[in-house]
Amino acid sequence: LLAVASMLGVAAARDWLFFLVFWELMGLTTYLLVVYERGEARNLRAGLKYLLMTHVGTVAMFVAALATWHAGEPRSFSFAGASAAMARLWGAQPAVFHVLLGLWFLGFATKAGMFPLGDWVPDAYPAAPAAASALLSGVSSKLGIYGIVRVFLGVLPQGVAVSTLYPWGVAMALLGAVSAVIGSLTAVRQGRAKRLLAFSSVAQVGFILLALGVGIGLLGLGLRLAVVAMAAALFHLVNDAFFKPLLFFGAGALYYRTKTDDLNQVGGLLRFLPVTALATVAGVLALAGVPPFNGFASKWLIYETVLLGAPLNVPGAHMLFAVLAVGALFVSLVSLAYGLEFAGTAFLGKTVLPRGEQAPQEVPASMLAPQVFLAGACLVVGLMPGPVVRALWGAL
């Protein structure tokens, strides 16, 4: 509850002082969730790694906020004051301006779990209990994306030059594409369900950053398609907050009944855990972007904006955007592969149980309810994406 309250505080803060206070509280409370099962030394190591890496990002954000406070006239920690300070630095000290942007991006991308800054993710998500993993992946990491949007759309002064936003957008899109490809290819090689889903989280954050980078780059060129690209990024963020916790709940149910999430030790559990199996399959199809689930709607919107967004007056843009679009399609195909590896191995095929374990029963109704709700949400949003997209469009 403290972790959730701190996350709400981050989203509600209107100045950097309270933002960083709630951000730090979120980091400490989620650290306690990662090391909740203290009996395992690897969990303590994962928690320490998470704490150190995310605090490096927090220090970078603190330095950027302090620098904008110092450059402000009058000095203020408010977002509006930071925007005025950045406008002053953009004109007088452009190198400092870009360094501060880089510090903010470093801090938020680390929290979001982007490769290679998200090296803590494959250790922390499996270490935490399944419910905590769902919270970390579905909500906490998304505040890293929120921070990037807050800086590039709320703190940067209006009218910044094309030479500022377009290179940053391209760099963000490329880093997102690399994160998506590496996260997906690494997920395929995993034999444990929660570690597989952890690398999948790295891949999906990369997917979101790809679309967000395209949107920011096009915004620098004054193209209206920029808002569509950013809405697509936020739409996929919302969708990931549905299907990724659903998959972590499925992995948690698997562990709860078999005492393992090792996919080499279990199989064919559909007849024992039918509701969990169906909900997990729905999550896998949503993750892979298979219609009619919600992942298809957001990924299709991302494909369209990347394919159509290449600016005509920028040399090499068509080739770059084509490569990004092919990379996005490749990531979706790989996500279907590792998703089916997870669901297919655990619930389909020949029945395999860990040595000494009896045939499991379906998990309690209290564990089924969130799975059924999230699976239903994935289907409903996939069938009726309009209201969600319009709400995100209005927010932008």
VOPAGU-2260 file (C-alpha; in pm, 1 decimal, decimal comma):
REM VOPAGU-2260
SITE   aa  ch    i         X         Y         Z
SITE  LEU   A    0       0,0       0,0       0,0
SITE  LEU   A    1     288,6     236,8      72,2
SITE  ALA   A    2     438,6     155,5    -267,3
SITE  VAL   A    3     109,7     231,4    -443,5
SITE  ALA   A    4      65,4     552,8    -243,9
SITE  SER   A    5     415,1     668,1    -341,0
SITE  MET   A    6     342,0     595,7    -707,9
SITE  LEU   A    7      27,2     807,8    -687,5
SITE  GLY   A    8     236,8    1080,8    -525,7
SITE  VAL   A    9     482,9    1073,0    -815,8
SITE  ALA   A   10     200,7    1117,4   -1067,3
SITE  ALA   A   11      33,1    1392,4    -861,9
SITE  ALA   A   12     345,4    1599,3    -783,6
SITE  ARG   A   13     370,5    1938,1    -952,5
SITE  ASP   A   14     726,8    2028,9    -858,8
SITE  TRP   A   15    1059,2    1845,1    -857,5
SITE  LEU   A   16    1097,7    1855,9    -479,5
SITE  PHE   A   17     787,2    1651,9    -399,7
SITE  PHE   A   18     835,2    1446,4    -714,6
SITE  LEU   A   19    1174,6    1325,4    -594,2
SITE  VAL   A   20    1048,8    1269,5    -238,5
SITE  PHE   A   21     774,5    1038,2    -362,4
SITE  TRP   A   22    1012,4     885,2    -617,8
SITE  GLU   A   23    1255,0     794,1    -339,9
SITE  LEU   A   24     973,0     653,9    -125,9
SITE  MET   A   25     863,9     443,0    -423,6
SITE  GLY   A   26    1217,9     311,1    -464,9
SITE  LEU   A   27    1250,7     212,7     -99,7
SITE  THR   A   28     910,1      44,9     -70,6
SITE  THR   A   29     951,3    -150,7    -393,9
SITE  TYR   A   30    1297,3    -257,6    -274,6
SITE  LEU   A   31    1130,5    -411,0      32,1
SITE  LEU   A   32     895,3    -597,4    -202,7
SITE  VAL   A   33    1186,9    -733,9    -404,8
SITE  VAL   A   34    1361,3    -871,1     -92,1
SITE  TYR   A   35    1036,0    -982,8      73,4
SITE  GLU   A   36    1147,0   -1348,2      66,2
SITE  ARG   A   37    1471,4   -1290,8     253,7
SITE  GLY   A   38    1557,2   -1657,9     293,8
SITE  GLU   A   39    1716,9   -1668,1     -53,0
SITE  ALA   A   40    2056,9   -1500,5     -86,8
SITE  ARG   A   41    1992,3   -1435,4    -456,5
SITE  ASN   A   42    1684,9   -1230,0    -364,4
SITE  LEU   A   43    1894,8   -1008,4    -138,4
SITE  ARG   A   44    2152,4    -965,3    -416,1
SITE  ALA   A   45    1876,2    -878,6    -662,0
SITE  GLY   A   46    1733,7    -622,9    -419,9
SITE  LEU   A   47    2072,4    -460,5    -364,9
SITE  LYS   A   48    2131,8    -441,7    -740,7
SITE  TYR   A   49    1787,8    -286,4    -789,7
SITE  LEU   A   50    1846,9     -32,8    -512,8
SITE  LEU   A   51    2192,2      71,0    -638,1
SITE  MET   A   52    2104,7      99,6   -1007,4
SITE  THR   A   53    1779,3     288,9    -957,2
SITE  HIS   A   54    1945,7     522,4    -707,2
SITE  VAL   A   55    2213,6     607,4    -962,4
SITE  GLY   A   56    1926,1     719,1   -1183,9
SITE  THR   A   57    1769,4     910,8    -894,8
SITE  VAL   A   58    2096,9    1096,3    -834,3
SITE  ALA   A   59    2107,2    1192,8   -1202,6
SITE  MET   A   60    1752,8    1331,5   -1180,3
SITE  PHE   A   61    1834,8    1516,3    -857,1
SITE  VAL   A   62    2136,9    1682,5   -1018,5
SITE  ALA   A   63    1923,5    1790,8   -1316,7
SITE  ALA   A   64    1649,3    1929,8   -1091,0
SITE  LEU   A   65    1904,3    2113,6    -876,3
SITE  ALA   A   66    2071,7    2261,1   -1184,3
SITE  THR   A   67    1741,9    2394,8   -1321,2
SITE  TRP   A   68    1661,9    2539,2    -977,3
SITE  HIS   A   69    1997,7    2715,9    -976,0
SITE  ALA   A   70    1947,3    2849,1   -1330,7
SITE  GLY   A   71    1596,2    2975,9   -1262,1
SITE  GLU   A   72    1504,9    3341,4   -1211,8
SITE  PRO   A   73    1342,0    3333,6    -963,2
SITE  ARG   A   74    1466,1    2999,7    -837,0
SITE  SER   A   75    1192,7    2739,4    -813,5
SITE  PHE   A   76    1151,4    2362,0    -809,5
SITE  SER   A   77     818,0    2384,9    -994,1
SITE  PHE   A   78     784,2    2228,8   -1338,2
SITE  ALA   A   79     702,2    2572,6   -1480,1
SITE  GLY   A   80    1016,0    2715,7   -1319,8
SITE  ALA   A   81    1222,4    2428,9   -1461,4
SITE  SER   A   82    1077,6    2500,2   -1807,8
SITE  ALA   A   83    1177,1    2867,6   -1783,5
SITE  ALA   A   84    1525,5    2769,0   -1667,9
SITE  MET   A   85    1564,0    2522,2   -1956,3
SITE  ALA   A   86    1457,9    2795,2   -2200,4
SITE  ARG   A   87    1730,4    3018,7   -2060,8
SITE  LEU   A   88    1991,4    2742,1   -2082,2
SITE  TRP   A   89    1885,9    2650,2   -2436,2
SITE  GLY   A   90    1972,8    2998,8   -2552,3
SITE  ALA   A   91    2278,3    3068,1   -2336,6
SITE  GLN   A   92    2434,7    2727,5   -2260,5
SITE  PRO   A   93    2309,9    2464,2   -2507,8
SITE  ALA   A   94    2567,3    2207,2   -2393,2
SITE  VAL   A   95    2437,1    2226,8   -2034,8
SITE  PHE   A   96    2081,5    2206,6   -2171,3
SITE  HIS   A   97    2156,3    1874,5   -2342,7
SITE  VAL   A   98    2346,9    1737,2   -2043,1
SITE  LEU   A   99    2046,0    1802,0   -1818,8
SITE  LEU   A  100    1815,5    1633,1   -2070,9
SITE  GLY   A  101    2052,6    1337,2   -2072,1
SITE  LEU   A  102    2051,5    1316,7   -1692,1
SITE  TRP   A  103    1672,6    1312,7   -1679,7
SITE  PHE   A  104    1655,4    1051,6   -1952,2
SITE  LEU   A  105    1916,5     838,8   -1772,8
SITE  GLY   A  106    1718,3     842,0   -1449,4
SITE  PHE   A  107    1380,2     767,1   -1602,5
SITE  ALA   A  108    1505,0     507,8   -1853,0
SITE  THR   A  109    1678,4     320,9   -1569,4
SITE  LYS   A  110    1352,3     301,3   -1377,2
SITE  ALA   A  111    1160,9     199,6   -1688,5
SITE  GLY   A  112    1400,0     -92,3   -1742,9
SITE  MET   A  113    1540,7       1,0   -2083,3
SITE  PHE   A  114    1842,6    -200,3   -2196,4
SITE  PRO   A  115    2119,8    -171,9   -2080,7
SITE  LEU   A  116    2009,9      53,2   -1793,0
SITE  GLY   A  117    1749,4    -202,6   -1687,1
SITE  ASP   A  118    2002,9    -471,0   -1603,1
SITE  TRP   A  119    1833,8    -500,8   -1261,9
SITE  VAL   A  120    1502,2    -617,3   -1412,9
SITE  PRO   A  121    1590,3    -986,4   -1486,9
SITE  ASP   A  122    1702,7   -1028,9   -1125,8
SITE  ALA   A  123    1449,8    -817,2    -935,7
SITE  TYR   A  124    1126,8    -931,9   -1103,0
SITE  PRO   A  125    1189,2   -1305,2   -1042,9
SITE  ALA   A  126    1304,9   -1237,9    -685,3
SITE  ALA   A  127     985,4   -1057,6    -584,4
SITE  PRO   A  128     661,6   -1244,9    -511,9
SITE  ALA   A  129     435,9   -1269,9    -817,8
SITE  ALA   A  130     200,3    -994,8    -698,1
SITE  ALA   A  131     496,3    -762,3    -640,0
SITE  SER   A  132     642,3    -851,7    -980,8
SITE  ALA   A  133     308,6    -756,9   -1137,2
SITE  LEU   A  134     317,1    -422,2    -956,2
SITE  LEU   A  135     677,7    -353,7   -1054,9
SITE  SER   A  136     624,6    -439,7   -1420,5
SITE  GLY   A  137     271,4    -309,6   -1461,1
SITE  VAL   A  138     292,5      18,7   -1269,1
SITE  SER   A  139     629,2     111,6   -1117,5
SITE  SER   A  140     832,7      81,7   -1437,3
SITE  LYS   A  141     568,4     278,8   -1628,4
SITE  LEU   A  142     643,0     582,2   -1413,2
SITE  GLY   A  143     981,4     589,8   -1586,4
SITE  ILE   A  144     795,9     644,2   -1914,4
SITE  TYR   A  145     574,4     900,9   -1742,6
SITE  GLY   A  146     886,7    1090,1   -1634,9
SITE  ILE   A  147    1022,2    1099,4   -1990,4
SITE  VAL   A  148     689,9    1232,4   -2117,0
SITE  ARG   A  149     679,3    1485,3   -1832,3
SITE  VAL   A  150    1024,6    1621,4   -1923,3
SITE  PHE   A  151     995,9    1626,7   -2303,2
SITE  LEU   A  152     637,8    1753,6   -2315,5
SITE  GLY   A  153     609,0    1950,0   -1991,8
SITE  VAL   A  154     951,5    2079,4   -1892,4
SITE  LEU   A  155    1108,3    2156,2   -2227,5
SITE  PRO   A  156    1018,7    2510,7   -2334,3
SITE  GLN   A  157     776,3    2552,2   -2620,4
SITE  GLY   A  158     935,0    2628,4   -2954,2
SITE  VAL   A  159    1260,0    2438,5   -2902,9
SITE  ALA   A  160    1449,5    2401,6   -3228,2
SITE  VAL   A  161    1417,4    2106,6   -3463,0
SITE  SER   A  162    1787,7    2047,1   -3401,7
SITE  THR   A  163    1699,8    1967,8   -3038,4
SITE  LEU   A  164    1395,8    1742,1   -3048,9
SITE  TYR   A  165    1450,2    1540,1   -3366,6
SITE  PRO   A  166    1794,9    1398,8   -3270,2
SITE  TRP   A  167    1668,0    1317,9   -2919,8
SITE  GLY   A  168    1363,2    1146,6   -3065,8
SITE  VAL   A  169    1569,8     940,8   -3309,1
SITE  ALA   A  170    1814,0     841,6   -3034,4
SITE  MET   A  171    1524,9     738,1   -2807,9
SITE  ALA   A  172    1360,1     537,4   -3086,2
SITE  LEU   A  173    1686,2     356,9   -3166,3
SITE  LEU   A  174    1754,8     278,0   -2800,4
SITE  GLY   A  175    1397,8     154,0   -2767,4
SITE  ALA   A  176    1434,5     -68,1   -3073,2
SITE  VAL   A  177    1761,0    -215,5   -2941,4
SITE  SER   A  178    1600,0    -278,3   -2601,6
SITE  ALA   A  179    1301,3    -445,9   -2766,1
SITE  VAL   A  180    1511,3    -674,3   -2985,9
SITE  ILE   A  181    1760,1    -777,5   -2716,9
SITE  GLY   A  182    1488,7    -823,2   -2453,8
SITE  SER   A  183    1283,1   -1043,7   -2685,7
SITE  LEU   A  184    1573,3   -1256,8   -2807,6
SITE  THR   A  185    1694,4   -1309,2   -2450,8
SITE  ALA   A  186    1343,9   -1401,1   -2331,6
SITE  VAL   A  187    1332,0   -1687,7   -2581,6
SITE  ARG   A  188    1632,9   -1849,4   -2412,4
SITE  GLN   A  189    1489,9   -1847,7   -2060,1
SITE  GLY   A  190    1375,4   -2165,0   -1884,8
SITE  ARG   A  191    1201,2   -1998,6   -1590,1
SITE  ALA   A  192     865,7   -1830,6   -1633,3
SITE  LYS   A  193     925,2   -1516,7   -1424,9
SITE  ARG   A  194    1270,2   -1454,4   -1572,9
SITE  LEU   A  195    1122,0   -1494,5   -1921,2
SITE  LEU   A  196     856,5   -1237,2   -1834,2
SITE  ALA   A  197    1121,7   -1005,4   -1689,6
SITE  PHE   A  198    1308,9    -992,5   -2020,7
SITE  SER   A  199     973,4    -952,4   -2192,4
SITE  SER   A  200     920,3    -639,6   -1980,0
SITE  VAL   A  201    1250,0    -500,0   -2110,2
SITE  ALA   A  202    1128,2    -566,9   -2463,7
SITE  GLN   A  203     788,9    -401,2   -2413,7
SITE  VAL   A  204     945,5     -92,0   -2256,6
SITE  GLY   A  205    1164,7     -74,3   -2566,2
SITE  PHE   A  206     853,5     -94,8   -2782,7
SITE  ILE   A  207     698,4     196,2   -2593,4
SITE  LEU   A  208    1017,5     404,7   -2619,3
SITE  LEU   A  209    1035,7     332,9   -2992,5
SITE  ALA   A  210     695,0     490,9   -3050,3
SITE  LEU   A  211     759,0     770,2   -2801,8
SITE  GLY   A  212    1090,4     855,0   -2968,1
SITE  VAL   A  213     923,0     870,5   -3309,0
SITE  GLY   A  214     658,8    1101,3   -3162,9
SITE  ILE   A  215     913,1    1334,2   -3002,3
SITE  GLY   A  216    1120,6    1341,9   -3320,9
SITE  LEU   A  217     818,8    1428,5   -3535,5
SITE  LEU   A  218     710,5    1688,2   -3280,6
SITE  GLY   A  219    1041,0    1864,7   -3341,9
SITE  LEU   A  220     948,3    1883,2   -3710,1
SITE  GLY   A  221     602,9    2021,3   -3634,4
SITE  LEU   A  222     418,9    1719,8   -3780,0
SITE  ARG   A  223      70,7    1636,3   -3648,7
SITE  LEU   A  224     149,1    1266,3   -3670,2
SITE  ALA   A  225     370,3    1322,1   -3366,6
SITE  VAL   A  226      68,2    1327,3   -3136,6
SITE  VAL   A  227     -59,2    1003,8   -3290,6
SITE  ALA   A  228     277,1     836,5   -3230,4
SITE  MET   A  229     286,5     950,8   -2868,2
SITE  ALA   A  230     -73,3     837,8   -2816,2
SITE  ALA   A  231      26,3     499,4   -2961,2
SITE  ALA   A  232     316,3     477,0   -2713,8
SITE  LEU   A  233      91,7     559,3   -2418,0
SITE  PHE   A  234    -176,0     320,3   -2546,4
SITE  HIS   A  235      75,9      37,4   -2549,8
SITE  LEU   A  236     186,8     142,8   -2201,2
SITE  VAL   A  237    -173,9     105,5   -2080,7
SITE  ASN   A  238    -212,3    -228,3   -2257,1
SITE  ASP   A  239     112,5    -360,2   -2111,3
SITE  ALA   A  240     -19,4    -264,5   -1767,0
SITE  PHE   A  241    -302,8    -511,8   -1834,4
SITE  PHE   A  242    -137,3    -813,5   -1993,4
SITE  LYS   A  243     200,6    -816,0   -1816,9
SITE  PRO   A  244      54,6    -838,3   -1461,8
SITE  LEU   A  245    -182,9   -1102,2   -1599,0
SITE  LEU   A  246     113,6   -1312,0   -1710,9
SITE  PHE   A  247     295,9   -1263,4   -1380,7
SITE  PHE   A  248     -20,7   -1375,1   -1199,7
SITE  GLY   A  249     -24,0   -1683,8   -1421,0
SITE  ALA   A  250     338,7   -1756,7   -1334,7
SITE  GLY   A  251     255,6   -1702,5    -968,6
SITE  ALA   A  252     -36,3   -1944,7    -985,4
SITE  LEU   A  253     191,8   -2198,8   -1151,2
SITE  TYR   A  254     445,6   -2162,4    -869,3
SITE  TYR   A  255     173,6   -2168,4    -602,7
SITE  ARG   A  256      51,9   -2510,4    -712,7
SITE  THR   A  257     374,5   -2675,8    -832,0
SITE  LYS   A  258     639,4   -2500,7    -615,7
SITE  THR   A  259     843,3   -2413,6    -925,4
SITE  ASP   A  260     838,4   -2181,0   -1224,0
SITE  ASP   A  261    1096,2   -2389,8   -1409,8
SITE  LEU   A  262     938,7   -2468,2   -1746,6
SITE  ASN   A  263    1160,6   -2774,9   -1777,6
SITE  GLN   A  264     988,6   -2936,3   -1478,9
SITE  VAL   A  265     619,9   -2875,2   -1551,2
SITE  GLY   A  266     385,7   -2926,9   -1843,3
SITE  GLY   A  267      35,0   -3014,7   -1952,9
SITE  LEU   A  268    -142,4   -2851,2   -1657,8
SITE  LEU   A  269    -444,3   -2732,5   -1858,1
SITE  ARG   A  270    -678,1   -2996,4   -1712,0
SITE  PHE   A  271    -566,9   -2912,6   -1357,6
SITE  LEU   A  272    -563,5   -2531,1   -1384,6
SITE  PRO   A  273    -807,3   -2458,5   -1670,4
SITE  VAL   A  274    -899,5   -2099,0   -1579,5
SITE  THR   A  275    -537,8   -1999,1   -1514,0
SITE  ALA   A  276    -436,3   -2161,5   -1841,8
SITE  LEU   A  277    -699,0   -1977,7   -2047,6
SITE  ALA   A  278    -621,8   -1644,3   -1880,7
SITE  THR   A  279    -249,3   -1693,1   -1944,2
SITE  VAL   A  280    -310,5   -1776,6   -2309,9
SITE  ALA   A  281    -516,1   -1457,7   -2340,3
SITE  GLY   A  282    -225,7   -1263,6   -2191,1
SITE  VAL   A  283      19,6   -1423,6   -2433,1
SITE  LEU   A  284    -197,6   -1336,7   -2734,2
SITE  ALA   A  285    -233,7    -979,5   -2608,8
SITE  LEU   A  286     142,0    -954,8   -2555,9
SITE  ALA   A  287     211,1   -1080,6   -2907,9
SITE  GLY   A  288     -40,2    -841,4   -3063,5
SITE  VAL   A  289    -283,2   -1104,5   -3191,8
SITE  PRO   A  290    -635,6    -973,8   -3262,9
SITE  PRO   A  291    -883,2    -922,2   -3107,5
SITE  PHE   A  292    -678,2    -853,6   -2793,7
SITE  ASN   A  293    -557,8    -508,8   -2688,3
SITE  GLY   A  294    -192,1    -557,5   -2780,9
SITE  PHE   A  295    -291,2    -575,6   -3147,8
SITE  ALA   A  296    -459,1    -233,5   -3139,9
SITE  SER   A  297    -163,6     -48,6   -2987,5
SITE  LYS   A  298      99,9    -230,9   -3192,0
SITE  TRP   A  299     -90,8    -166,6   -3514,1
SITE  LEU   A  300    -104,7     203,3   -3429,1
SITE  ILE   A  301     271,5     197,9   -3363,6
SITE  TYR   A  302     340,7      21,7   -3695,6
SITE  GLU   A  303     134,6     280,3   -3883,4
SITE  THR   A  304     300,9     582,1   -3727,1
SITE  VAL   A  305     650,6     443,2   -3779,5
SITE  LEU   A  306     578,5     350,2   -4142,4
SITE  LEU   A  307     403,9     678,1   -4227,3
SITE  GLY   A  308     610,4     907,1   -4008,8
SITE  ALA   A  309     931,6     934,2   -4210,7
SITE  PRO   A  310     975,3    1310,5   -4275,5
SITE  LEU   A  311    1020,3    1391,9   -4642,6
SITE  ASN   A  312    1277,9    1667,9   -4591,1
SITE  VAL   A  313    1520,5    1477,0   -4364,9
SITE  PRO   A  314    1794,7    1278,4   -4543,5
SITE  GLY   A  315    1798,9     909,2   -4458,4
SITE  ALA   A  316    1473,6     924,2   -4260,8
SITE  HIS   A  317    1288,1     678,8   -4489,7
SITE  MET   A  318    1552,4     410,7   -4447,0
SITE  LEU   A  319    1571,7     466,6   -4071,0
SITE  PHE   A  320    1195,3     449,5   -4019,5
SITE  ALA   A  321    1169,6     142,0   -4242,4
SITE  VAL   A  322    1432,2     -35,5   -4030,8
SITE  LEU   A  323    1246,5      63,9   -3713,2
SITE  ALA   A  324     918,6     -70,6   -3853,1
SITE  VAL   A  325    1078,5    -402,7   -3951,2
SITE  GLY   A  326    1235,6    -423,7   -3606,0
SITE  ALA   A  327     898,1    -365,6   -3439,9
SITE  LEU   A  328     738,9    -640,3   -3648,6
SITE  PHE   A  329    1026,3    -877,3   -3568,8
SITE  VAL   A  330     986,4    -812,2   -3195,0
SITE  SER   A  331     615,8    -896,3   -3215,9
SITE  LEU   A  332     689,3   -1228,0   -3385,1
SITE  VAL   A  333     951,8   -1316,1   -3125,9
SITE  SER   A  334     714,6   -1218,0   -2843,7
SITE  LEU   A  335     463,5   -1465,4   -2982,9
SITE  ALA   A  336     734,9   -1732,1   -2981,2
SITE  TYR   A  337     841,8   -1689,2   -2617,9
SITE  GLY   A  338     482,2   -1633,5   -2507,8
SITE  LEU   A  339     376,5   -1962,8   -2659,9
SITE  GLU   A  340     684,7   -2123,0   -2507,9
SITE  PHE   A  341     563,3   -2015,0   -2164,8
SITE  ALA   A  342     193,8   -2099,9   -2204,3
SITE  GLY   A  343     245,9   -2401,4   -2428,7
SITE  THR   A  344     507,0   -2564,2   -2207,9
SITE  ALA   A  345     328,3   -2502,1   -1878,7
SITE  PHE   A  346     -28,8   -2582,3   -1976,6
SITE  LEU   A  347     -32,5   -2782,0   -2301,2
SITE  GLY   A  348     123,3   -3106,9   -2416,2
SITE  LYS   A  349     215,5   -3403,2   -2199,9
SITE  THR   A  350     151,4   -3371,9   -1827,1
SITE  VAL   A  351     474,1   -3325,8   -1631,4
SITE  LEU   A  352     488,5   -3260,3   -1256,9
SITE  PRO   A  353     788,3   -3186,8   -1034,9
SITE  ARG   A  354     916,3   -3495,5    -857,5
SITE  GLY   A  355     719,2   -3564,9    -540,3
SITE  GLU   A  356     435,0   -3325,7    -624,8
SITE  GLN   A  357      73,1   -3441,6    -645,9
SITE  ALA   A  358    -166,7   -3343,0    -922,9
SITE  PRO   A  359    -245,6   -2974,7    -856,3
SITE  GLN   A  360    -585,8   -2813,4    -819,1
SITE  GLU   A  361    -700,1   -2481,4    -957,6
SITE  VAL   A  362    -588,6   -2184,2    -748,3
SITE  PRO   A  363    -837,9   -2018,3    -509,6
SITE  ALA   A  364   -1103,2   -1778,5    -638,2
SITE  SER   A  365    -917,1   -1482,9    -484,6
SITE  MET   A  366    -626,7   -1560,2    -719,3
SITE  LEU   A  367    -849,2   -1634,0   -1018,0
SITE  ALA   A  368   -1048,1   -1309,9    -995,8
SITE  PRO   A  369    -765,1   -1071,9   -1098,6
SITE  GLN   A  370    -662,0   -1306,5   -1379,3
SITE  VAL   A  371   -1015,3   -1323,3   -1519,4
SITE  PHE   A  372   -1059,1    -946,9   -1482,6
SITE  LEU   A  373    -733,7    -863,8   -1663,1
SITE  ALA   A  374    -796,3   -1119,6   -1938,4
SITE  GLY   A  375   -1142,1    -969,7   -1990,2
SITE  ALA   A  376    -993,1    -618,9   -1996,6
SITE  CYS   A  377    -742,8    -725,6   -2264,0
SITE  LEU   A  378   -1030,0    -849,6   -2478,6
SITE  VAL   A  379   -1265,2    -554,1   -2419,4
SITE  VAL   A  380    -998,4    -289,5   -2488,0
SITE  GLY   A  381    -892,0    -483,4   -2797,0
SITE  LEU   A  382   -1247,8    -485,4   -2929,3
SITE  MET   A  383   -1319,2    -122,6   -2832,5
SITE  PRO   A  384    -989,5      70,4   -2832,7
SITE  GLY   A  385   -1150,9     401,1   -2928,1
SITE  PRO   A  386   -1240,2     532,9   -2579,4
SITE  VAL   A  387    -891,2     461,9   -2442,6
SITE  VAL   A  388    -715,6     621,9   -2741,8
SITE  ARG   A  389    -941,0     928,6   -2725,7
SITE  ALA   A  390    -866,6     968,4   -2354,2
SITE  LEU   A  391    -491,0     950,1   -2419,2
SITE  TRP   A  392    -523,8    1189,8   -2711,7
SITE  GLY   A  393    -700,7    1437,2   -2484,3
SITE  ALA   A  394    -429,1    1403,6   -2220,5
SITE  LEU   A  395    -162,9    1490,3   -2477,5
